[in-house]
Amino acid sequence: MTDPRAQTVGDLGERALLARILAVLGDASRAEVGPGDDAAVLSAPGGRIVVTTDTLVHGPDFRLAWSGGFDLGFKSAAVNLADVAAMGARPTALFVALALPDETTLGFVEDLARGLRGACADLAPGCAVEGGDLTASDTLTIAVTAIGVLDGRPPVLRSGARPADVVAVAGELGAAARGLALLFDRFRDAEGRPVPVDAGALTAAERDDLAAQLRPRPPIALGPVAADAGATAMMDVSDGLLVDATRLAEASRVSIDLDAGMDADDLRGGEGHALLACFPPEVHLPAGFRAVGRVAPREGSSAVTVGGAPVTGHLGWDPHRDWDAGRG
């Protein structure tokens, strides 16, 4: 008997595929009008919303030899939820556009939908997929737009850090970068093409690093907590602590001195989607945050230093520079 999940999206067509996706997503919608109409209708407690979008493309952002459908759905949601949390907002809705090669199987798409739903349930309860789009493409692409509400609080911007603020981080640093290095070092063939991961060949620590890369778990709930505690600036660490601390420092026109002795992976590794925040020195750091540096007045050309020393060389991930153009 033929496995219905082996049907391809090319054979199913858009209408049948959408029906299967909606069946997987289920009744998680909290919108006034959810999936199924021309657009969703959402309430906006507090009168203001935050909106962000992120696109994952096969090649520079993931490799199918390494990532299953559930992992991709989970990660696609997580990276957007983290951007909402970094504004001090509570995520309420995702809109997902899928560009699918015709040979993509129904099983893969259903797993992707389960990953989206699982990330919302685990990381941002009350948030759900409320709509999106389907189209065909030779390159698998997942574009997610996330919406969040501020619940009456002002947004926390990158530009609010002040001298003497404590720089703090919530979430993992370095693990996702080690997981990516593991994939490139151990799971490619002689021509550099990705090959499936042999989980049995990994230690427990390596499996944890791989999970941090393929299925990151940002501390979404701590975004509003940080805002309520008085965070002056905040952002999602997507490209590495050095890169993103530089962005925050430049937006705030200050310098950031990170603590000496931090691990290189923690400094330069991205994709863990930790939260980087600045707090006034008199504020007791919320549970889950740990101090990693201080804000200083901007003097000279260095936006970020480590132990007082300027940072040189490779700071973190840049897809236009670091993608190896490999497929798989």
C-alpha positions as CSV (number, residue, x, y, z in Angstrom):
1,M,0.0,0.0,0.0
2,T,1.4,3.4,-0.9
3,D,2.3,5.7,2.0
4,P,0.1,8.9,1.5
5,R,2.9,10.9,3.1
6,A,5.1,9.9,0.1
7,Q,2.9,11.9,-2.3
8,T,4.6,14.9,-3.7
9,V,3.3,18.5,-3.6
10,G,3.4,18.4,-7.4
11,D,0.9,15.6,-7.4
12,L,-1.3,17.0,-4.7
13,G,-1.7,20.6,-5.9
14,E,-2.0,23.6,-3.7
15,R,-5.6,23.1,-2.5
16,A,-5.1,19.6,-1.2
17,L,-1.7,20.5,0.3
18,L,-3.1,23.5,2.2
19,A,-5.9,21.3,3.6
20,R,-3.3,18.8,4.9
21,I,-1.2,21.6,6.4
22,L,-4.2,23.1,8.2
23,A,-5.2,19.7,9.5
24,V,-1.7,19.4,11.1
25,L,-1.8,22.9,12.6
26,G,-5.2,22.1,14.1
27,D,-7.2,24.5,16.3
28,A,-4.3,26.4,17.9
29,S,-5.5,29.7,16.4
30,R,-6.3,32.6,18.8
31,A,-7.1,35.1,16.1
32,E,-10.6,36.7,15.5
33,V,-10.3,35.3,12.0
34,G,-7.6,32.7,11.5
35,P,-6.4,30.6,8.6
36,G,-8.8,30.0,5.7
37,D,-9.8,33.5,4.7
38,D,-8.0,36.1,2.5
39,A,-6.3,37.6,5.6
40,A,-6.2,37.1,9.4
41,V,-7.9,39.4,11.9
42,L,-5.9,39.8,15.1
43,S,-6.5,41.7,18.3
44,A,-3.8,44.0,19.5
45,P,-3.8,44.3,23.3
46,G,-2.2,47.6,24.3
47,G,-2.8,49.1,20.9
48,R,0.7,48.5,19.4
49,I,2.2,45.5,17.7
50,V,5.7,44.4,16.6
51,V,6.3,42.7,13.3
52,T,9.4,40.9,12.0
53,T,10.2,38.5,9.1
54,D,13.0,36.0,8.4
55,T,13.7,33.8,5.4
56,L,15.4,30.4,5.4
57,V,16.7,29.2,2.0
58,H,18.0,25.8,1.2
59,G,21.8,26.2,0.8
60,P,22.9,29.1,2.9
61,D,20.5,28.6,5.8
62,F,20.0,24.8,5.9
63,R,20.8,21.5,4.2
64,L,18.2,18.9,3.7
65,A,20.8,16.2,4.3
66,W,21.1,17.5,7.8
67,S,17.6,18.9,8.7
68,G,14.3,17.1,8.7
69,G,10.9,18.8,8.2
70,F,10.2,19.1,12.0
71,D,13.6,20.6,12.6
72,L,13.1,23.2,9.9
73,G,9.6,24.1,11.0
74,F,10.8,24.5,14.6
75,K,13.8,26.6,13.7
76,S,11.8,28.8,11.3
77,A,9.5,29.7,14.1
78,A,12.2,30.0,16.7
79,V,14.3,32.5,14.9
80,N,11.3,34.8,14.4
81,L,9.9,34.4,17.9
82,A,13.3,35.5,19.2
83,D,13.2,38.8,17.2
84,V,9.8,39.5,18.7
85,A,11.0,38.7,22.2
86,A,14.0,41.0,21.7
87,M,11.6,44.0,21.4
88,G,10.1,43.1,24.8
89,A,7.0,41.8,23.1
90,R,4.9,38.6,23.4
91,P,4.5,36.6,20.2
92,T,0.9,36.1,19.1
93,A,1.0,35.0,15.4
94,L,3.1,33.6,12.7
95,F,2.5,33.8,8.9
96,V,4.4,31.2,6.9
97,A,5.1,31.3,3.1
98,L,6.5,28.1,1.6
99,A,8.2,27.9,-1.8
100,L,8.3,24.1,-2.5
101,P,10.0,22.1,-5.2
102,D,7.4,19.8,-6.9
103,E,9.2,16.7,-5.6
104,T,8.8,17.7,-2.0
105,T,6.8,15.0,-0.2
106,L,3.6,15.5,1.8
107,G,5.2,13.8,4.8
108,F,8.0,16.4,4.8
109,V,5.5,19.3,4.7
110,E,3.4,17.8,7.4
111,D,6.5,17.4,9.6
112,L,7.4,21.0,8.9
113,A,3.9,22.1,10.0
114,R,4.3,20.0,13.2
115,G,7.6,21.8,13.9
116,L,6.0,25.2,13.5
117,R,3.2,24.2,15.9
118,G,5.7,22.6,18.3
119,A,7.9,25.7,18.5
120,C,4.9,27.8,19.3
121,A,3.6,25.4,21.9
122,D,7.0,25.0,23.6
123,L,8.5,28.5,23.3
124,A,5.6,30.9,23.0
125,P,2.3,29.4,24.3
126,G,-0.7,31.3,22.8
127,C,1.1,32.0,19.5
128,A,0.0,30.1,16.4
129,V,0.3,30.0,12.6
130,E,-2.5,32.2,11.4
131,G,-2.0,32.2,7.6
132,G,0.6,32.2,4.9
133,D,1.2,31.3,1.2
134,L,2.2,28.3,-0.9
135,T,4.1,28.5,-4.2
136,A,6.4,26.4,-6.3
137,S,10.2,26.9,-6.6
138,D,13.3,24.9,-7.5
139,T,14.7,26.0,-4.2
140,L,13.0,25.2,-0.9
141,T,12.4,28.5,0.9
142,I,10.6,29.1,4.2
143,A,9.6,32.7,4.9
144,V,8.0,33.5,8.3
145,T,6.5,36.7,9.5
146,A,5.9,37.0,13.3
147,I,3.7,39.4,15.1
148,G,3.8,40.2,18.8
149,V,2.1,42.6,21.2
150,L,3.7,44.9,23.8
151,D,0.9,44.6,26.3
152,G,1.2,48.3,27.1
153,R,4.9,48.4,27.6
154,P,7.3,50.5,25.4
155,P,9.4,48.5,22.9
156,V,13.0,47.9,23.9
157,L,15.3,49.1,21.1
158,R,18.9,48.5,20.2
159,S,19.5,52.2,20.6
160,G,18.9,52.7,24.3
161,A,22.1,51.4,26.0
162,R,23.8,53.9,28.3
163,P,27.2,54.1,29.8
164,A,27.5,52.1,33.1
165,D,24.7,49.7,32.0
166,V,25.4,46.0,32.7
167,V,25.5,43.9,29.5
168,A,23.8,40.5,30.0
169,V,22.8,37.4,28.1
170,A,19.9,34.9,28.4
171,G,20.1,31.6,26.6
172,E,22.9,29.5,25.1
173,L,26.0,30.9,23.4
174,G,28.4,28.8,21.4
175,A,26.5,25.5,21.2
176,A,24.8,26.2,17.8
177,A,28.1,27.2,16.4
178,R,29.8,24.0,17.6
179,G,26.9,22.1,16.1
180,L,27.4,23.7,12.7
181,A,31.1,23.1,12.8
182,L,30.3,19.4,13.6
183,L,28.1,19.1,10.6
184,F,30.7,20.6,8.3
185,D,33.6,18.7,9.8
186,R,32.1,15.2,10.1
187,F,29.1,14.9,7.8
188,R,30.2,15.7,4.3
189,D,31.6,13.5,1.6
190,A,34.9,13.8,-0.2
191,E,33.4,16.4,-2.6
192,G,32.1,18.4,0.3
193,R,28.5,17.4,-0.2
194,P,26.4,17.0,3.0
195,V,25.6,13.4,4.1
196,P,23.0,12.3,6.7
197,V,24.0,12.6,10.3
198,D,24.8,9.4,12.1
199,A,23.6,10.2,15.6
200,G,25.1,7.0,16.9
201,A,28.6,8.4,16.2
202,L,28.1,11.4,18.4
203,T,28.7,11.9,22.1
204,A,26.0,13.3,24.3
205,A,27.6,16.7,24.3
206,E,27.8,16.7,20.5
207,R,24.1,15.7,20.2
208,D,23.3,18.7,22.4
209,D,25.3,21.0,20.2
210,L,23.7,19.6,17.1
211,A,20.2,20.1,18.6
212,A,21.1,23.7,19.4
213,Q,21.9,24.3,15.7
214,L,19.1,22.4,14.1
215,R,16.3,23.1,16.7
216,P,17.3,26.2,18.7
217,R,15.3,27.1,21.9
218,P,15.6,30.8,22.5
219,P,14.3,32.1,25.9
220,I,11.3,33.8,24.4
221,A,9.5,34.4,27.7
222,L,12.4,36.4,29.0
223,G,12.0,39.2,26.5
224,P,9.0,40.8,28.2
225,V,10.6,39.9,31.6
226,A,13.7,41.9,30.6
227,A,11.5,44.8,29.4
228,D,9.6,44.9,32.7
229,A,12.8,44.8,34.7
230,G,14.0,48.0,33.0
231,A,16.2,46.8,30.1
232,T,17.5,49.8,28.2
233,A,18.4,47.9,25.0
234,M,18.0,44.4,23.7
235,M,18.4,42.2,20.6
236,D,18.5,38.7,19.4
237,V,22.0,37.1,19.1
238,S,21.7,35.6,15.6
239,D,25.1,36.1,14.0
240,G,27.4,35.9,17.1
241,L,27.9,37.9,20.3
242,L,30.6,40.1,18.8
243,V,28.7,41.0,15.7
244,D,25.4,41.7,17.5
245,A,27.0,43.5,20.4
246,T,28.7,45.7,17.8
247,R,25.3,46.4,16.2
248,L,23.8,47.3,19.5
249,A,26.8,49.5,20.5
250,E,26.7,51.4,17.2
251,A,22.9,51.9,17.4
252,S,23.3,53.3,20.9
253,R,26.5,55.2,20.1
254,V,28.4,53.6,23.0
255,S,31.1,51.1,23.5
256,I,30.6,47.6,25.0
257,D,33.4,45.9,26.9
258,L,32.8,42.1,27.1
259,D,34.4,40.1,29.9
260,A,37.8,38.7,29.3
261,G,38.2,34.9,29.1
262,M,35.0,34.2,27.2
263,D,35.2,31.2,24.9
264,A,35.7,31.9,21.2
265,D,32.6,30.0,20.3
266,D,30.6,32.1,22.7
267,L,31.9,35.3,21.2
268,R,31.8,34.4,17.5
269,G,29.2,31.7,17.2
270,G,25.7,32.6,16.1
271,E,22.3,30.9,15.5
272,G,21.6,30.1,19.2
273,H,19.3,33.1,19.3
274,A,20.1,34.1,22.9
275,L,18.9,37.5,24.1
276,L,21.5,40.2,24.6
277,A,20.3,43.0,26.9
278,C,21.6,46.0,28.8
279,F,20.3,47.0,32.2
280,P,20.9,50.0,34.5
281,P,23.6,49.1,37.1
282,E,21.1,49.4,40.0
283,V,18.8,46.8,38.4
284,H,18.9,43.2,39.8
285,L,19.3,41.0,36.7
286,P,16.1,38.9,36.0
287,A,16.5,35.2,36.6
288,G,17.9,33.6,33.4
289,F,20.2,36.5,32.6
290,R,23.9,36.6,33.3
291,A,26.3,39.5,33.2
292,V,28.9,39.4,30.4
293,G,30.2,43.0,30.2
294,R,29.6,46.7,30.7
295,V,28.6,49.7,28.5
296,A,31.1,52.6,28.3
297,P,31.1,55.9,26.6
298,R,32.1,55.7,22.9
299,E,35.8,56.6,22.6
300,G,37.9,55.8,19.6
301,S,37.0,53.5,16.8
302,S,36.2,50.3,18.7
303,A,32.5,49.6,19.3
304,V,33.3,46.4,21.2
305,T,36.3,45.3,23.2
306,V,37.0,42.1,25.1
307,G,38.7,42.7,28.4
308,G,39.5,46.2,27.3
309,A,41.3,45.0,24.1
310,P,40.0,45.8,20.6
311,V,38.6,42.9,18.6
312,T,40.1,41.9,15.3
313,G,39.6,39.3,12.6
314,H,36.5,37.2,12.0
315,L,33.6,38.5,14.2
316,G,30.8,36.1,13.3
317,W,28.5,34.8,10.6
318,D,27.9,36.7,7.4
319,P,25.8,34.6,4.8
320,H,27.2,36.6,1.9
321,R,30.8,35.9,2.9
322,D,30.6,32.6,4.8
323,W,28.2,30.4,2.7
324,D,30.2,27.8,0.9
325,A,27.6,27.6,-1.9
326,G,27.2,23.9,-1.2
327,R,23.9,22.0,-1.7
328,G,22.4,19.0,0.0
